[in-house]
Every structure is written in C-alpha cells, then in structure tokens.
Amino acid sequence: MPGRLFKLFVLIAVGCALARWLLSSRQKAALHEGTKTLAQALLLSALLTFLWQLFAGAR
C-alpha cells in the first residue's frame, strides 16, 4: 500500500511539473478552474451519498 501511494504521489508531482513547464498562464488558469470544479462536484457527491445512507439506509 505505501508503495502505491508513493507511486501516486510521484505521478501527481510529475504531472504538476509538466503542467507548469508546458502550459501557458491562460491554460494553467483553465486547468485550475476545471480541477476546482471537479473537486467541488466530488465533495457534493460524497455529501449526497452520506446523507442518502444516513436517512434512507436507516429503514
């Protein structure tokens, strides 16, 4: 498990380094906005799933 987490960390770090190196500032801003929107959608999905399990799963 720690080996997989390390590989994931390295992959993310390399991806971030490549994005900084290859993308223009406008592209970086668009990528940031897309990532932010995706993170918000995932948090909302997790919250809705939790609430569904809390209320509907109690039956």
C-alpha positions in Angstrom: 0.0 0.0 0.0 2.7 2.6 0.8 4.4 1.8 -2.5 1.2 2.5 -4.4 0.7 5.8 -2.5 4.3 6.8 -3.3 3.8 6.0 -7.0 0.6 8.1 -7.0 2.4 11.0 -5.3 5.3 10.8 -7.9 2.8 10.6 -10.8 1.0 13.7 -9.5 4.2 15.6 -8.9 5.5 14.8 -12.4 2.1 15.9 -13.8 2.2 19.2 -11.9 5.8 19.8 -13.1 4.9 19.1 -16.7 1.8 21.4 -16.5 4.0 24.2 -15.1 6.6 23.7 -17.7 4.4 23.1 -20.8 1.2 25.2 -20.3 0.8 28.9 -20.7 -0.7 31.0 -17.9 -4.1 31.1 -19.6 -4.1 27.3 -19.9 -3.0 26.9 -16.3 -5.9 29.1 -15.2 -8.3 27.0 -17.2 -6.9 23.8 -15.7 -7.1 25.2 -12.2 -10.8 26.1 -12.7 -11.6 22.7 -14.1 -9.8 20.9 -11.3 -11.6 23.1 -8.7 -15.0 22.4 -10.3 -14.3 18.7 -10.3 -13.2 18.7 -6.6 -16.4 20.6 -5.7 -18.5 18.0 -7.6 -16.8 15.1 -5.9 -17.4 16.7 -2.5 -21.0 17.3 -3.2 -21.4 13.7 -4.5 -19.8 12.4 -1.3 -22.1 14.6 0.9 -25.2 13.4 -1.0 -24.2 9.8 -0.7 -23.6 10.2 3.0 -27.0 11.8 3.5 -28.7 9.1 1.5 -27.1 6.4 3.6 -27.9 8.3 6.8 -31.6 8.8 6.1 -32.6 6.1 3.6 -30.3 3.4 5.0 -31.9 3.7 8.5 -35.0 1.9 7.4 
